[in-house]
Amino acid sequence: MTTATKQTRLEQLQKACGEVGLWVDTYSPGDGITRYRFFKEAGNSYFGPKNGIYTALGFKEARTFARGAGAII
């Protein structure tokens, strides 16, 4: 018997963005809103070394930005 591994929303977002040349990292400061920062280059985390091209507040906003960039999610 095999069990399917269900992807998290973040994993789905990262995969979809990767297909259009974007990378995404998150930060949750504890105020209830996760930040999603988008990059055009790999090797960046939420805090750098380079600035992201967009920071979304919450998954809904992140998904909207990703879709606007051509990601299918």
N, CA, C, O and CB atoms as a CASP TS submission, in Angstrom:
PFRMAT TS
TARGET T0000
AUTHOR 0000-0000-0000
METHOD Language model
MODEL 1
PARENT N/A
ATOM      1  N   MET     1       0.847  -1.183   0.000  1.00  0.00           N
ATOM      2  CA  MET     1       0.000   0.000   0.000  1.00  0.00           C
ATOM      3  C   MET     1       0.889   1.242   0.000  1.00  0.00           C
ATOM      4  O   MET     1       1.838   1.336   0.778  1.00  0.00           O
ATOM      5  CB  MET     1      -0.961   0.001   1.226  1.00  0.00           C
ATOM      6  N   THR     2       0.581   2.168  -0.856  1.00  0.00           N
ATOM      7  CA  THR     2       1.336   3.414  -0.914  1.00  0.00           C
ATOM      8  C   THR     2       0.464   4.558  -0.438  1.00  0.00           C
ATOM      9  O   THR     2      -0.756   4.550  -0.599  1.00  0.00           O
ATOM     10  CB  THR     2       1.851   3.683  -2.341  1.00  0.00           C
ATOM     11  N   THR     3       1.107   5.516   0.137  1.00  0.00           N
ATOM     12  CA  THR     3       0.377   6.707   0.557  1.00  0.00           C
ATOM     13  C   THR     3       0.883   7.885  -0.250  1.00  0.00           C
ATOM     14  O   THR     3       2.090   8.092  -0.377  1.00  0.00           O
ATOM     15  CB  THR     3       0.538   6.967   2.085  1.00  0.00           C
ATOM     16  N   ALA     4      -0.024   8.638  -0.784  1.00  0.00           N
ATOM     17  CA  ALA     4       0.336   9.816  -1.569  1.00  0.00           C
ATOM     18  C   ALA     4       0.759  10.933  -0.627  1.00  0.00           C
ATOM     19  O   ALA     4       0.165  11.130   0.433  1.00  0.00           O
ATOM     20  CB  ALA     4      -0.847  10.274  -2.468  1.00  0.00           C
ATOM     21  N   THR     5       1.779  11.647  -1.024  1.00  0.00           N
ATOM     22  CA  THR     5       2.231  12.784  -0.237  1.00  0.00           C
ATOM     23  C   THR     5       1.533  14.030  -0.758  1.00  0.00           C
ATOM     24  O   THR     5       1.708  14.417  -1.914  1.00  0.00           O
ATOM     25  CB  THR     5       3.781  12.939  -0.298  1.00  0.00           C
ATOM     26  N   LYS     6       0.762  14.635   0.084  1.00  0.00           N
ATOM     27  CA  LYS     6       0.036  15.840  -0.306  1.00  0.00           C
ATOM     28  C   LYS     6       0.946  17.051  -0.138  1.00  0.00           C
ATOM     29  O   LYS     6       1.567  17.237   0.908  1.00  0.00           O
ATOM     30  CB  LYS     6      -1.260  16.005   0.533  1.00  0.00           C
ATOM     31  N   GLN     7       1.015  17.866  -1.178  1.00  0.00           N
ATOM     32  CA  GLN     7       1.831  19.072  -1.114  1.00  0.00           C
ATOM     33  C   GLN     7       1.122  20.152  -0.309  1.00  0.00           C
ATOM     34  O   GLN     7      -0.102  20.274  -0.348  1.00  0.00           O
ATOM     35  CB  GLN     7       2.151  19.582  -2.525  1.00  0.00           C
ATOM     36  N   THR     8       1.904  20.925   0.412  1.00  0.00           N
ATOM     37  CA  THR     8       1.345  22.076   1.112  1.00  0.00           C
ATOM     38  C   THR     8       1.075  23.180   0.094  1.00  0.00           C
ATOM     39  O   THR     8       1.541  23.114  -1.043  1.00  0.00           O
ATOM     40  CB  THR     8       2.307  22.575   2.238  1.00  0.00           C
ATOM     41  N   ARG     9       0.330  24.180   0.505  1.00  0.00           N
ATOM     42  CA  ARG     9       0.075  25.312  -0.396  1.00  0.00           C
ATOM     43  C   ARG     9       1.379  25.993  -0.781  1.00  0.00           C
ATOM     44  O   ARG     9       1.540  26.417  -1.925  1.00  0.00           O
ATOM     45  CB  ARG     9      -0.879  26.330   0.262  1.00  0.00           C
ATOM     46  N   LEU    10       2.317  26.104   0.163  1.00  0.00           N
ATOM     47  CA  LEU    10       3.611  26.716  -0.134  1.00  0.00           C
ATOM     48  C   LEU    10       4.370  25.893  -1.164  1.00  0.00           C
ATOM     49  O   LEU    10       4.953  26.456  -2.090  1.00  0.00           O
ATOM     50  CB  LEU    10       4.445  26.863   1.147  1.00  0.00           C
ATOM     51  N   GLU    11       4.374  24.582  -1.023  1.00  0.00           N
ATOM     52  CA  GLU    11       5.067  23.723  -1.993  1.00  0.00           C
ATOM     53  C   GLU    11       4.439  23.845  -3.378  1.00  0.00           C
ATOM     54  O   GLU    11       5.150  23.869  -4.383  1.00  0.00           O
ATOM     55  CB  GLU    11       5.036  22.254  -1.530  1.00  0.00           C
ATOM     56  N   GLN    12       3.119  23.922  -3.434  1.00  0.00           N
ATOM     57  CA  GLN    12       2.436  24.104  -4.716  1.00  0.00           C
ATOM     58  C   GLN    12       2.816  25.441  -5.340  1.00  0.00           C
ATOM     59  O   GLN    12       3.061  25.523  -6.543  1.00  0.00           O
ATOM     60  CB  GLN    12       0.910  24.017  -4.535  1.00  0.00           C
ATOM     61  N   LEU    13       2.864  26.491  -4.518  1.00  0.00           N
ATOM     62  CA  LEU    13       3.230  27.819  -4.996  1.00  0.00           C
ATOM     63  C   LEU    13       4.670  27.831  -5.494  1.00  0.00           C
ATOM     64  O   LEU    13       4.952  28.378  -6.560  1.00  0.00           O
ATOM     65  CB  LEU    13       3.042  28.863  -3.887  1.00  0.00           C
ATOM     66  N   GLN    14       5.579  27.234  -4.737  1.00  0.00           N
ATOM     67  CA  GLN    14       6.988  27.196  -5.134  1.00  0.00           C
ATOM     68  C   GLN    14       7.173  26.438  -6.440  1.00  0.00           C
ATOM     69  O   GLN    14       7.949  26.862  -7.297  1.00  0.00           O
ATOM     70  CB  GLN    14       7.833  26.554  -4.034  1.00  0.00           C
ATOM     71  N   LYS    15       6.479  25.334  -6.601  1.00  0.00           N
ATOM     72  CA  LYS    15       6.588  24.553  -7.835  1.00  0.00           C
ATOM     73  C   LYS    15       6.063  25.345  -9.026  1.00  0.00           C
ATOM     74  O   LYS    15       6.718  25.410 -10.065  1.00  0.00           O
ATOM     75  CB  LYS    15       5.822  23.228  -7.703  1.00  0.00           C
ATOM     76  N   ALA    16       4.888  25.947  -8.881  1.00  0.00           N
ATOM     77  CA  ALA    16       4.290  26.718  -9.974  1.00  0.00           C
ATOM     78  C   ALA    16       5.167  27.912 -10.343  1.00  0.00           C
ATOM     79  O   ALA    16       5.332  28.217 -11.524  1.00  0.00           O
ATOM     80  CB  ALA    16       2.883  27.197  -9.587  1.00  0.00           C
ATOM     81  N   CYS    17       5.724  28.582  -9.351  1.00  0.00           N
ATOM     82  CA  CYS    17       6.586  29.733  -9.618  1.00  0.00           C
ATOM     83  C   CYS    17       7.886  29.302 -10.282  1.00  0.00           C
ATOM     84  O   CYS    17       8.390  29.992 -11.169  1.00  0.00           O
ATOM     85  CB  CYS    17       6.885  30.488  -8.324  1.00  0.00           C
ATOM     86  N   GLY    18       8.428  28.170  -9.860  1.00  0.00           N
ATOM     87  CA  GLY    18       9.657  27.660 -10.455  1.00  0.00           C
ATOM     88  C   GLY    18       9.515  27.401 -11.941  1.00  0.00           C
ATOM     89  O   GLY    18      10.482  27.536 -12.692  1.00  0.00           O
ATOM     90  N   GLU    19       8.325  27.031 -12.370  1.00  0.00           N
ATOM     91  CA  GLU    19       8.074  26.759 -13.784  1.00  0.00           C
ATOM     92  C   GLU    19       8.080  28.024 -14.633  1.00  0.00           C
ATOM     93  O   GLU    19       8.204  27.945 -15.855  1.00  0.00           O
ATOM     94  CB  GLU    19       6.753  26.049 -13.943  1.00  0.00           C
ATOM     95  N   VAL    20       7.946  29.191 -14.002  1.00  0.00           N
ATOM     96  CA  VAL    20       7.976  30.460 -14.746  1.00  0.00           C
ATOM     97  C   VAL    20       9.180  31.318 -14.349  1.00  0.00           C
ATOM     98  O   VAL    20       9.212  32.515 -14.633  1.00  0.00           O
ATOM     99  CB  VAL    20       6.678  31.246 -14.509  1.00  0.00           C
ATOM    100  N   GLY    21      10.160  30.710 -13.697  1.00  0.00           N
ATOM    101  CA  GLY    21      11.395  31.421 -13.381  1.00  0.00           C
ATOM    102  C   GLY    21      11.347  32.315 -12.162  1.00  0.00           C
ATOM    103  O   GLY    21      12.108  33.278 -12.066  1.00  0.00           O
ATOM    104  N   LEU    22      10.459  32.008 -11.227  1.00  0.00           N
ATOM    105  CA  LEU    22      10.393  32.766  -9.983  1.00  0.00           C
ATOM    106  C   LEU    22      10.692  31.852  -8.803  1.00  0.00           C
ATOM    107  O   LEU    22      10.420  30.652  -8.845  1.00  0.00           O
ATOM    108  CB  LEU    22       9.008  33.428  -9.817  1.00  0.00           C
ATOM    109  N   TRP    23      11.250  32.430  -7.762  1.00  0.00           N
ATOM    110  CA  TRP    23      11.489  31.721  -6.509  1.00  0.00           C
ATOM    111  C   TRP    23      10.749  32.469  -5.422  1.00  0.00           C
ATOM    112  O   TRP    23      10.608  33.690  -5.480  1.00  0.00           O
ATOM    113  CB  TRP    23      13.019  31.606  -6.182  1.00  0.00           C
ATOM    114  N   VAL    24      10.277  31.735  -4.433  1.00  0.00           N
ATOM    115  CA  VAL    24       9.503  32.353  -3.357  1.00  0.00           C
ATOM    116  C   VAL    24       9.980  31.814  -2.009  1.00  0.00           C
ATOM    117  O   VAL    24      10.260  30.624  -1.863  1.00  0.00           O
ATOM    118  CB  VAL    24       7.981  32.089  -3.546  1.00  0.00           C
ATOM    119  N   ASP    25      10.063  32.703  -1.041  1.00  0.00           N
ATOM    120  CA  ASP    25      10.407  32.337   0.326  1.00  0.00           C
ATOM    121  C   ASP    25       9.425  33.043   1.246  1.00  0.00           C
ATOM    122  O   ASP    25       8.810  34.040   0.866  1.00  0.00           O
ATOM    123  CB  ASP    25      11.892  32.714   0.672  1.00  0.00           C
ATOM    124  N   THR    26       9.282  32.523   2.455  1.00  0.00           N
ATOM    125  CA  THR    26       8.284  33.063   3.375  1.00  0.00           C
ATOM    126  C   THR    26       8.904  33.526   4.682  1.00  0.00           C
ATOM    127  O   THR    26      10.022  33.161   5.045  1.00  0.00           O
ATOM    128  CB  THR    26       7.219  32.027   3.657  1.00  0.00           C
ATOM    129  N   TYR    27       8.127  34.346   5.366  1.00  0.00           N
ATOM    130  CA  TYR    27       8.484  34.799   6.710  1.00  0.00           C
ATOM    131  C   TYR    27       7.192  34.966   7.491  1.00  0.00           C
ATOM    132  O   TYR    27       6.250  35.600   7.016  1.00  0.00           O
ATOM    133  CB  TYR    27       9.311  36.140   6.676  1.00  0.00           C
ATOM    134  N   SER    28       7.148  34.397   8.689  1.00  0.00           N
ATOM    135  CA  SER    28       5.983  34.523   9.572  1.00  0.00           C
ATOM    136  C   SER    28       6.425  35.169  10.875  1.00  0.00           C
ATOM    137  O   SER    28       6.965  34.489  11.748  1.00  0.00           O
ATOM    138  CB  SER    28       5.319  33.133   9.839  1.00  0.00           C
ATOM    139  N   PRO    29       6.204  36.476  11.020  1.00  0.00           N
ATOM    140  CA  PRO    29       6.693  37.172  12.206  1.00  0.00           C
ATOM    141  C   PRO    29       5.854  36.962  13.463  1.00  0.00           C
ATOM    142  O   PRO    29       6.200  37.487  14.522  1.00  0.00           O
ATOM    143  CB  PRO    29       6.769  38.619  11.918  1.00  0.00           C
ATOM    144  N   GLY    30       4.771  36.215  13.372  1.00  0.00           N
ATOM    145  CA  GLY    30       3.959  35.947  14.549  1.00  0.00           C
ATOM    146  C   GLY    30       2.750  36.847  14.703  1.00  0.00           C
ATOM    147  O   GLY    30       2.065  36.794  15.725  1.00  0.00           O
ATOM    148  N   ASP    31       2.476  37.669  13.707  1.00  0.00           N
ATOM    149  CA  ASP    31       1.320  38.561  13.786  1.00  0.00           C
ATOM    150  C   ASP    31       0.106  38.019  13.034  1.00  0.00           C
ATOM    151  O   ASP    31      -0.905  38.708  12.898  1.00  0.00           O
ATOM    152  CB  ASP    31       1.685  39.923  13.240  1.00  0.00           C
ATOM    153  N   GLY    32       0.211  36.771  12.544  1.00  0.00           N
ATOM    154  CA  GLY    32      -0.912  36.148  11.866  1.00  0.00           C
ATOM    155  C   GLY    32      -0.899  36.269  10.359  1.00  0.00           C
ATOM    156  O   GLY    32      -1.756  35.683   9.696  1.00  0.00           O
ATOM    157  N   ILE    33       0.040  37.005   9.792  1.00  0.00           N
ATOM    158  CA  ILE    33       0.108  37.185   8.345  1.00  0.00           C
ATOM    159  C   ILE    33       1.471  36.699   7.854  1.00  0.00           C
ATOM    160  O   ILE    33       2.508  37.245   8.231  1.00  0.00           O
ATOM    161  CB  ILE    33      -0.129  38.680   7.949  1.00  0.00           C
ATOM    162  N   THR    34       1.455  35.674   7.015  1.00  0.00           N
ATOM    163  CA  THR    34       2.696  35.178   6.432  1.00  0.00           C
ATOM    164  C   THR    34       3.059  36.044   5.242  1.00  0.00           C
ATOM    165  O   THR    34       2.209  36.369   4.414  1.00  0.00           O
ATOM    166  CB  THR    34       2.567  33.692   6.014  1.00  0.00           C
ATOM    167  N   ARG    35       4.319  36.410   5.164  1.00  0.00           N
ATOM    168  CA  ARG    35       4.827  37.193   4.037  1.00  0.00           C
ATOM    169  C   ARG    35       5.456  36.250   3.025  1.00  0.00           C
ATOM    170  O   ARG    35       6.182  35.328   3.399  1.00  0.00           O
ATOM    171  CB  ARG    35       5.856  38.262   4.509  1.00  0.00           C
ATOM    172  N   TYR    36       5.183  36.474   1.750  1.00  0.00           N
ATOM    173  CA  TYR    36       5.740  35.685   0.655  1.00  0.00           C
ATOM    174  C   TYR    36       6.561  36.640  -0.207  1.00  0.00           C
ATOM    175  O   TYR    36       6.013  37.573  -0.795  1.00  0.00           O
ATOM    176  CB  TYR    36       4.606  34.965  -0.190  1.00  0.00           C
ATOM    177  N   ARG    37       7.866  36.413  -0.282  1.00  0.00           N
ATOM    178  CA  ARG    37       8.727  37.293  -1.077  1.00  0.00           C
ATOM    179  C   ARG    37       9.160  36.546  -2.336  1.00  0.00           C
ATOM    180  O   ARG    37       9.625  35.408  -2.274  1.00  0.00           O
ATOM    181  CB  ARG    37       9.974  37.764  -0.251  1.00  0.00           C
ATOM    182  N   PHE    38       8.998  37.207  -3.472  1.00  0.00           N
ATOM    183  CA  PHE    38       9.309  36.623  -4.777  1.00  0.00           C
ATOM    184  C   PHE    38      10.636  37.165  -5.295  1.00  0.00           C
ATOM    185  O   PHE    38      10.965  38.337  -5.111  1.00  0.00           O
ATOM    186  CB  PHE    38       8.180  36.913  -5.787  1.00  0.00           C
ATOM    187  N   PHE    39      11.394  36.275  -5.954  1.00  0.00           N
ATOM    188  CA  PHE    39      12.707  36.615  -6.507  1.00  0.00           C
ATOM    189  C   PHE    39      12.811  36.118  -7.944  1.00  0.00           C
ATOM    190  O   PHE    39      12.120  35.179  -8.338  1.00  0.00           O
ATOM    191  CB  PHE    39      13.840  36.011  -5.644  1.00  0.00           C
ATOM    192  N   LYS    40      13.692  36.763  -8.730  1.00  0.00           N
ATOM    193  CA  LYS    40      13.977  36.306 -10.087  1.00  0.00           C
ATOM    194  C   LYS    40      15.209  35.417 -10.133  1.00  0.00           C
ATOM    195  O   LYS    40      15.507  34.835 -11.176  1.00  0.00           O
ATOM    196  CB  LYS    40      14.165  37.495 -11.014  1.00  0.00           C
ATOM    197  N   GLU    41      15.931  35.300  -9.022  1.00  0.00           N
ATOM    198  CA  GLU    41      17.141  34.483  -8.966  1.00  0.00           C
ATOM    199  C   GLU    41      17.066  33.528  -7.787  1.00  0.00           C
ATOM    200  O   GLU    41      16.524  33.862  -6.734  1.00  0.00           O
ATOM    201  CB  GLU    41      18.399  35.370  -8.862  1.00  0.00           C
ATOM    202  N   ALA    42      17.616  32.335  -7.977  1.00  0.00           N
ATOM    203  CA  ALA    42      17.690  31.357  -6.886  1.00  0.00           C
ATOM    204  C   ALA    42      18.757  31.789  -5.893  1.00  0.00           C
ATOM    205  O   ALA    42      19.581  32.654  -6.191  1.00  0.00           O
ATOM    206  CB  ALA    42      17.997  29.934  -7.431  1.00  0.00           C
ATOM    207  N   GLY    43      18.737  31.191  -4.725  1.00  0.00           N
ATOM    208  CA  GLY    43      19.770  31.454  -3.730  1.00  0.00           C
ATOM    209  C   GLY    43      19.475  32.594  -2.786  1.00  0.00           C
ATOM    210  O   GLY    43      20.356  33.026  -2.042  1.00  0.00           O
ATOM    211  N   ASN    44      18.257  33.088  -2.800  1.00  0.00           N
ATOM    212  CA  ASN    44      17.867  34.165  -1.895  1.00  0.00           C
ATOM    213  C   ASN    44      16.906  33.627  -0.850  1.00  0.00           C
ATOM    214  O   ASN    44      16.112  32.724  -1.116  1.00  0.00           O
ATOM    215  CB  ASN    44      17.226  35.337  -2.672  1.00  0.00           C
ATOM    216  N   SER    45      16.991  34.192   0.327  1.00  0.00           N
ATOM    217  CA  SER    45      16.015  33.882   1.363  1.00  0.00           C
ATOM    218  C   SER    45      15.173  35.139   1.569  1.00  0.00           C
ATOM    219  O   SER    45      15.398  36.150   0.904  1.00  0.00           O
ATOM    220  CB  SER    45      16.712  33.417   2.708  1.00  0.00           C
ATOM    221  N   TYR    46      14.228  35.083   2.464  1.00  0.00           N
ATOM    222  CA  TYR    46      13.363  36.235   2.692  1.00  0.00           C
ATOM    223  C   TYR    46      14.174  37.487   3.011  1.00  0.00           C
ATOM    224  O   TYR    46      13.789  38.594   2.636  1.00  0.00           O
ATOM    225  CB  TYR    46      12.385  35.944   3.824  1.00  0.00           C
ATOM    226  N   PHE    47      15.288  37.310   3.698  1.00  0.00           N
ATOM    227  CA  PHE    47      16.100  38.454   4.124  1.00  0.00           C
ATOM    228  C   PHE    47      17.311  38.707   3.231  1.00  0.00           C
ATOM    229  O   PHE    47      18.210  39.451   3.623  1.00  0.00           O
ATOM    230  CB  PHE    47      16.564  38.244   5.535  1.00  0.00           C
ATOM    231  N   GLY    48      17.356  38.123   2.074  1.00  0.00           N
ATOM    232  CA  GLY    48      18.436  38.456   1.144  1.00  0.00           C
ATOM    233  C   GLY    48      19.224  37.249   0.686  1.00  0.00           C
ATOM    234  O   GLY    48      18.812  36.114   0.927  1.00  0.00           O
ATOM    235  N   PRO    49      20.325  37.468   0.043  1.00  0.00           N
ATOM    236  CA  PRO    49      21.100  38.702   0.027  1.00  0.00           C
ATOM    237  C   PRO    49      20.540  39.783  -0.896  1.00  0.00           C
ATOM    238  O   PRO    49      20.878  40.955  -0.734  1.00  0.00           O
ATOM    239  CB  PRO    49      22.495  38.396  -0.374  1.00  0.00           C
ATOM    240  N   LYS    50      19.695  39.418  -1.858  1.00  0.00           N
ATOM    241  CA  LYS    50      19.126  40.432  -2.750  1.00  0.00           C
ATOM    242  C   LYS    50      17.685  40.717  -2.360  1.00  0.00           C
ATOM    243  O   LYS    50      17.018  39.893  -1.735  1.00  0.00           O
ATOM    244  CB  LYS    50      19.203  39.975  -4.225  1.00  0.00           C
ATOM    245  N   ASN    51      17.221  41.893  -2.739  1.00  0.00           N
ATOM    246  CA  ASN    51      15.834  42.261  -2.483  1.00  0.00           C
ATOM    247  C   ASN    51      14.923  41.524  -3.457  1.00  0.00           C
ATOM    248  O   ASN    51      15.294  41.281  -4.605  1.00  0.00           O
ATOM    249  CB  ASN    51      15.637  43.792  -2.602  1.00  0.00           C
ATOM    250  N   GLY    52      13.761  41.181  -3.003  1.00  0.00           N
ATOM    251  CA  GLY    52      12.795  40.518  -3.860  1.00  0.00           C
ATOM    252  C   GLY    52      12.130  41.501  -4.808  1.00  0.00           C
ATOM    253  O   GLY    52      12.280  42.717  -4.682  1.00  0.00           O
ATOM    254  N   ILE    53      11.390  40.944  -5.761  1.00  0.00           N
ATOM    255  CA  ILE    53      10.679  41.798  -6.709  1.00  0.00           C
ATOM    256  C   ILE    53       9.282  42.150  -6.205  1.00  0.00           C
ATOM    257  O   ILE    53       8.667  43.107  -6.674  1.00  0.00           O
ATOM    258  CB  ILE    53      10.584  41.112  -8.070  1.00  0.00           C
ATOM    259  N   TYR    54       8.781  41.358  -5.230  1.00  0.00           N
ATOM    260  CA  TYR    54       7.452  41.632  -4.686  1.00  0.00           C
ATOM    261  C   TYR    54       7.296  40.889  -3.370  1.00  0.00           C
ATOM    262  O   TYR    54       7.784  39.768  -3.224  1.00  0.00           O
ATOM    263  CB  TYR    54       6.335  41.220  -5.690  1.00  0.00           C
ATOM    264  N   THR    55       6.624  41.503  -2.423  1.00  0.00           N
ATOM    265  CA  THR    55       6.293  40.846  -1.160  1.00  0.00           C
ATOM    266  C   THR    55       4.781  40.856  -0.994  1.00  0.00           C
ATOM    267  O   THR    55       4.154  41.914  -0.938  1.00  0.00           O
ATOM    268  CB  THR    55       6.992  41.549   0.048  1.00  0.00           C
ATOM    269  N   ALA    56       4.209  39.664  -0.916  1.00  0.00           N
ATOM    270  CA  ALA    56       2.765  39.516  -0.746  1.00  0.00           C
ATOM    271  C   ALA    56       2.447  39.285   0.719  1.00  0.00           C
ATOM    272  O   ALA    56       3.197  38.616   1.430  1.00  0.00           O
ATOM    273  CB  ALA    56       2.222  38.354  -1.609  1.00  0.00           C
ATOM    274  N   LEU    57       1.341  39.838   1.163  1.00  0.00           N
ATOM    275  CA  LEU    57       0.871  39.631   2.532  1.00  0.00           C
ATOM    276  C   LEU    57      -0.249  38.607   2.501  1.00  0.00           C
ATOM    277  O   LEU    57      -1.388  38.942   2.176  1.00  0.00           O
ATOM    278  CB  LEU    57       0.390  40.969   3.180  1.00  0.00           C
ATOM    279  N   GLY    58       0.063  37.371   2.836  1.00  0.00           N
ATOM    280  CA  GLY    58      -0.912  36.292   2.842  1.00  0.00           C
ATOM    281  C   GLY    58      -0.887  35.482   1.559  1.00  0.00           C
ATOM    282  O   GLY    58      -0.435  35.947   0.512  1.00  0.00           O
ATOM    283  N   PHE    59      -1.392  34.242   1.670  1.00  0.00           N
ATOM    284  CA  PHE    59      -1.347  33.321   0.537  1.00  0.00           C
ATOM    285  C   PHE    59      -2.195  33.799  -0.636  1.00  0.00           C
ATOM    286  O   PHE    59      -1.790  33.650  -1.789  1.00  0.00           O
ATOM    287  CB  PHE    59      -1.807  31.949   0.969  1.00  0.00           C
ATOM    288  N   LYS    60      -3.351  34.365  -0.362  1.00  0.00           N
ATOM    289  CA  LYS    60      -4.239  34.800  -1.447  1.00  0.00           C
ATOM    290  C   LYS    60      -3.552  35.840  -2.331  1.00  0.00           C
ATOM    291  O   LYS    60      -3.629  35.765  -3.558  1.00  0.00           O
ATOM    292  CB  LYS    60      -5.549  35.376  -0.873  1.00  0.00           C
ATOM    293  N   GLU    61      -2.890  36.798  -1.714  1.00  0.00           N
ATOM    294  CA  GLU    61      -2.173  37.823  -2.471  1.00  0.00           C
ATOM    295  C   GLU    61      -0.980  37.214  -3.215  1.00  0.00           C
ATOM    296  O   GLU    61      -0.683  37.607  -4.344  1.00  0.00           O
ATOM    297  CB  GLU    61      -1.698  38.949  -1.532  1.00  0.00           C
ATOM    298  N   ALA    62      -0.303  36.261  -2.585  1.00  0.00           N
ATOM    299  CA  ALA    62       0.837  35.596  -3.222  1.00  0.00           C
ATOM    300  C   ALA    62       0.382  34.814  -4.451  1.00  0.00           C
ATOM    301  O   ALA    62       1.033  34.853  -5.495  1.00  0.00           O
ATOM    302  CB  ALA    62       1.544  34.657  -2.225  1.00  0.00           C
ATOM    303  N   ARG    63      -0.730  34.108  -4.323  1.00  0.00           N
ATOM    304  CA  ARG    63      -1.260  33.342  -5.450  1.00  0.00           C
ATOM    305  C   ARG    63      -1.664  34.269  -6.591  1.00  0.00           C
ATOM    306  O   ARG    63      -1.426  33.955  -7.757  1.00  0.00           O
ATOM    307  CB  ARG    63      -2.462  32.492  -5.008  1.00  0.00           C
ATOM    308  N   THR    64      -2.264  35.394  -6.270  1.00  0.00           N
ATOM    309  CA  THR    64      -2.667  36.357  -7.296  1.00  0.00           C
ATOM    310  C   THR    64      -1.452  36.891  -8.044  1.00  0.00           C
ATOM    311  O   THR    64      -1.475  36.988  -9.271  1.00  0.00           O
ATOM    312  CB  THR    64      -3.452  37.517  -6.667  1.00  0.00           C
ATOM    313  N   PHE    65      -0.388  37.238  -7.316  1.00  0.00           N
ATOM    314  CA  PHE    65       0.833  37.720  -7.964  1.00  0.00           C
ATOM    315  C   PHE    65       1.430  36.632  -8.856  1.00  0.00           C
ATOM    316  O   PHE    65       1.822  36.900  -9.992  1.00  0.00           O
ATOM    317  CB  PHE    65       1.865  38.174  -6.907  1.00  0.00           C
ATOM    318  N   ALA    66       1.497  35.411  -8.340  1.00  0.00           N
ATOM    319  CA  ALA    66       2.072  34.304  -9.107  1.00  0.00           C
ATOM    320  C   ALA    66       1.288  34.069 -10.395  1.00  0.00           C
ATOM    321  O   ALA    66       1.877  33.852 -11.453  1.00  0.00           O
ATOM    322  CB  ALA    66       2.098  33.019  -8.262  1.00  0.00           C
ATOM    323  N   ARG    67      -0.027  34.113 -10.307  1.00  0.00           N
ATOM    324  CA  ARG    67      -0.855  33.935 -11.503  1.00  0.00           C
ATOM    325  C   ARG    67      -0.613  35.056 -12.505  1.00  0.00           C
ATOM    326  O   ARG    67      -0.567  34.814 -13.711  1.00  0.00           O
ATOM    327  CB  ARG    67      -2.341  33.879 -11.124  1.00  0.00           C
ATOM    328  N   GLY    68      -0.459  36.275 -12.013  1.00  0.00           N
ATOM    329  CA  GLY    68      -0.172  37.403 -12.894  1.00  0.00           C
ATOM    330  C   GLY    68       1.170  37.272 -13.588  1.00  0.00           C
ATOM    331  O   GLY    68       1.372  37.814 -14.675  1.00  0.00           O
ATOM    332  N   ALA    69       2.087  36.550 -12.957  1.00  0.00           N
ATOM    333  CA  ALA    69       3.413  36.323 -13.537  1.00  0.00           C
ATOM    334  C   ALA    69       3.422  35.113 -14.470  1.00  0.00           C
ATOM    335  O   ALA    69       4.452  34.791 -15.062  1.00  0.00           O
ATOM    336  CB  ALA    69       4.447  36.131 -12.427  1.00  0.00           C
ATOM    337  N   GLY    70       2.281  34.445 -14.599  1.00  0.00           N
ATOM    338  CA  GLY    70       2.164  33.331 -15.528  1.00  0.00           C
ATOM    339  C   GLY    70       2.145  31.956 -14.900  1.00  0.00           C
ATOM    340  O   GLY    70       2.027  30.958 -15.610  1.00  0.00           O
ATOM    341  N   ALA    71       2.258  31.879 -13.580  1.00  0.00           N
ATOM    342  CA  ALA    71       2.231  30.580 -12.906  1.00  0.00           C
ATOM    343  C   ALA    71       0.817  30.011 -12.929  1.00  0.00           C
ATOM    344  O   ALA    71      -0.165  30.745 -12.813  1.00  0.00           O
ATOM    345  CB  ALA    71       2.740  30.705 -11.448  1.00  0.00           C
ATOM    346  N   ILE    72       0.733  28.715 -13.077  1.00  0.00           N
ATOM    347  CA  ILE    72      -0.568  28.046 -13.061  1.00  0.00           C
ATOM    348  C   ILE    72      -0.730  27.395 -11.701  1.00  0.00           C
ATOM    349  O   ILE    72      -0.164  26.338 -11.422  1.00  0.00           O
ATOM    350  CB  ILE    72      -0.694  26.988 -14.218  1.00  0.00           C
ATOM    351  N   ILE    73      -1.520  28.053 -10.858  1.00  0.00           N
ATOM    352  CA  ILE    73      -1.782  27.540  -9.520  1.00  0.00           C
ATOM    353  C   ILE    73      -3.226  27.829  -9.146  1.00  0.00           C
ATOM    354  O   ILE    73      -3.662  27.478  -8.050  1.00  0.00           O
ATOM    355  CB  ILE    73      -0.812  28.161  -8.485  1.00  0.00           C
TER
END
